[in-house]
Amino acid sequence: MKKKLLFAIDSLDCAGAEKSLVTLLSLLDYTKYSVDLMLFAHETILESLVPKEVTILKPLKYTEYTKLNIKQSLIYTLKNSNYKMLYSRMKYSIGIRKENYRNSQKARVFWQSVSKNIEKNSKYYDVAISYAQGVPTFYIADKVRAKKKFAWVNVSYKLKEQDKTFQKDFYDKYNKIVAVSDTTKEIFLETFPDCSEKVGVIHDINNPDLIVEMANIGESYDDNFTGVKILTIGRLDYQKGYDIALNACERLKENGINFRWYVLGKGPQQKEIEEFIDKNNLTQHFILLGTRSNPYPFIKNADIYVQTSKFEGFGLAIAEARMLNVPVVTTRFDAVYAQMVEGKNGIVVDMNPEAVSDGIMQLINDKELRETIIQYLRGEKKGNIEEVEKFYQLLG
């Protein structure tokens, strides 16, 4: 009999954890496993890449309710005499406006506000897996019945005391906790030292054959620009350090570099970033491309990949750039040396605009260094699909 698995993740937008999950799902043996997938936002960009064997569960009632505009939600409330959803929605909306919350704080406020309106999953699973921290972790802990529960941690999890206290009760309900790098594990255990006996490491899985294949199909840059193409991929938020990137972009422009810095991503800082671009006359230099289900032709055709993150669990986009032999300039976030070899497969710099722009200019001006890095990348081991064996061992 097939083992019944449930995965939960916020959405399948084009980001690291999401791409890692889609890759893992593409490698599973569906003669042995029956797989359900719970999403908290639907119709996102990577859903088309989910294997046909996977059942994407119907949206939660509250998820559907949040799609309604204010007028529609009021009509729904009155028609169904269901005031709880409206109250929860208003409570959450008001709650997150009190401060400039980070994602972990928003997740806590969300669950405190609406969890009573989230229905329980009616099935019983052999294994239920939260593939991201926050809401998926709370959902699997509270709303799902399973023989075993596993929680993935794919960011450097540093929490304020209130969030640490809130989340501890949820992680206590898990049999195993999986970090995506040794550094991520260390930081998680600094936050939750009592979990030391049940934390292990399985790196974000990436399949080089799939990435190379996808890099040769689909759209890429269409502006006929012949200068240096710089690329960054990542959600437009605090974590990815776009304040650093924008100021580094200004310095490159001031130094007369013939470049364009392209960005694949969307997120809460988009308006702020667009305003900075307009105010500082960077419209021809810092170009937001939105998201793409297939970012790999953009990576392949870039001259330099740049990551300005302030923290990462692993840095999957860096791994993808390396697999396509594109030199990397990255900030020195916690887990960076899980994959970067300083001066060999790229350049690791301090977390400030001056260091980032200097690193980029070094790669542009030192052609010998650039070629040495490309040759090193070509010889590097590509991908890590063997990590799927660790996943099978975890399932038992």
PyMOL commands that set and color helices and strands:
alter all, ss='L'
color gray80, all
select helices_A, chain A and resi 16-27+47-49+61-65+70-80+83-95+103-117+135-143+161-171+182-191+193-198+208-215+238-240+242-254+270-279+296-300+316-323+336-338+353-365+367-379+387-395
alter helices_A, ss='H'
color red, helices_A
select strands_A, chain A and resi 3-9+33-39+55-56+124-130+145-153+176-179+199-201+228-233+259-264+286-288+304-307+328-331+346-349
alter strands_A, ss='S'
color yellow, strands_A
deselect
rebuild
show_as cartoon
